[in-house]
Amino acid sequence: MPSTAIDSMNYDPETLTLRIRFVSGLEYDYKNVPPEVFKQLKISGSKGRYLNLHIKGKYEFERIN
């Protein structure tokens, strides 16, 4: 299901880095995100809500742009 907040997301299983690009154009890398968390994000009915509840504030992040 498309997200109204998230434009795209990519996951690097080697570095456990989740990159989120928001519809606003901002991009963030979330570090040390377990593969299962990414899998659950992908299948979530509300990706923005899942991100807010299970990723933001739980994993170190870095703004990319």
N, C-alpha and C positions, 0 to 999 in steps of 0.2 A: 504494500500500500504506500502511495506517495506521502511525503511529509510536507506540511505547510511551513515548517521551520528549517528542515535539513535539506539542502540541495543535493549533496552527495556525501558518501562515506567510503573510505578505503581502510583496509586493515593489512598490516605487515606482520605475519605470524613469526618471522624471525626476530623482529625487534619488539613485538607485542605493542606496536604503535597503531592507534586508531586515529585517522585523520577525518575530521568532520568539516565540511564546507556548508555554511548556513546560507539561506536564500539571500541574506544581506550581503554576501560576498566574503564575510569573515571566515577564516580557517583556523582550526585549532588541532594540535596533536595532543592526544591523551596517551600517557606513557604507562607501560606495564599492564595493559588491559588483557585479561585472560581470554583465550579464544572463545570460551563458552559465553562470556559477556557479549562479545561481538555477535556471536550466533543468535543470542536472544534479542539483541538490538535489531538485527536484520529481520527477524520474524515477528517482531512486536507490531501490534496494531497501531500504536502511537509511538513513533520513534522519538519524537521530542519529549514526550512524557517519560519514556524509558531512560533516555539520556539524563533527564533531570533527576530521576529517582535513583538510578543505579551507576551513573558514571561521574557526573559533575559533583565535585566535592569529595570524591573517593579516590580519584587518580590524579597524579601530577599532570599539568597541562602546560602547553606553550602556544602562544598566539603566533601564527605563521605570517600573516600579512597585516 
